[in-house]
Amino acid sequence: MSARGPDDPRPRRIDVLGCPFDAVSFAETVAEIRAAVEQDSHLQVVPGNVDFVMKARRDPGFAADLARADLVVADGVPVVWAASLLGRPLRGRSCSAGRPPRLYWATQFLTERSEQLRAWAI
């Protein structure tokens, strides 16, 4: 699950001003994490925001690091708005201050299921 190939069935990756994002909903994000845990595989999830977009525009190495992540989710409405204005809509934000109870529950559930679950912040 860690490498995206040409036949990868996961949602398409969308470029937002040089920063990659996956067009996934919160429920799909949780489902991908759950699948990784159940398959005992590695999954790197990156919550990207406006700061990430700006850094990716200035730093090609940072943009490349993001492109290698398994899942880059929108962390904030401005990213969702920008993607929509560019004609490449995302499926909503998957992280934010409004989601901690649900994210906490999902993380607790999944952490209890596997020691393989790890989080990386780029």
N, C-alpha and C positions, 0 to 999 in steps of 0.2 A: 503494500500500500504506500510505500514511501516514495516511489518514483512514478511520475506521470508519463505514460507512454501515449502513442497516437491512438490506441484503442481504449484508453481510459474512459470508463463509463460515467465518471463523475462530472458534475456541471462544468461548463466552459469557464475558462479564465478570462477576465475582462481587464483591459488596460485602462487605468484612470490616471491620465497625465503622467504616464511612465511608471506607475505603481500597479502591480498585479493584484487583482481581487477575484475571489471565487463568488459566483452568483448563487449563493446558498442562503436559505432561511435559517433562523435559529434552530428550528426542529431538525433540519438537515445537518446542521453542524453537530448537534448532539448525536444524531444517528451515525455520522461518520466516526465520531470519537468512540461511540459504543461498538461499532463494527471493528475498529482497530483493536479495542480491548478484547473483544470476543475472539478475534483471530490472533491475538497475542502478537500484534505487529506494531511497529513504530509509526507514529503520526505526529508531524510537526504542524501545530496550529499557531498562526500568527494573527493577533488582532491589530489590524492596520487602521490608522487614523490620518487626519490631515498632516500631522507632523511627519508621518511615514511617507506620504505622497511627496511632500517638499524635499525630504532627505533623499528619496529615490531619484528625484529629478536632478539633484546636485551630485549624487554619488552613485555611479554605475555599479560599483561593487555591492552597495547596499541593495540596489534594485535586483542584482543577480542573486543575492542571498534570499530575498523575498520570493523570487521566481522559483527557487529550489524548494521552498516550503511546500508541504503537502496541501495545506489549506490556509488561505489568507482571507480572513473575514473582515467585513466592514465594522469598525468600532466607532460609530458616530454618524449622525444624520448628514453632516456636510459631505462626507464621502459618497453616501447614497445619492444625494442631490446632484453632486458633480457628475457621477456616472450617468444619471438620468439625463442631465443637460447635454452630455456628450453623445446621447443616443445609445448608450450601452448600460441599460438599467441593471442594477443589482436586485436581489430579492429581499432587501431590507438589511438592517444591521443585525449582526449576530452577537454583538457584545455591547455593553454600555452600562452606565450607572443604574439604569432601570431594570437590569436583569440579574443582579447578584443572587437573590434567593433561588432562582431557577438554575443559574450556573453553578451555584454552590451545591445544590442538590445533585445535579448531574455529575459534577466533579467528585463529590463524596461517593456516589453510587459506583462510578467507574473506578475510582481509586481503590475502593474496597474489593473490586473484582480482579484487579491486576496490579502487580508491582511494576509492570512495564510502562504504565502511563506516566509520562513526564511532560512538563511544560517548559518551553524555551521562550525567552524574550529576546528578540533581536535588537 
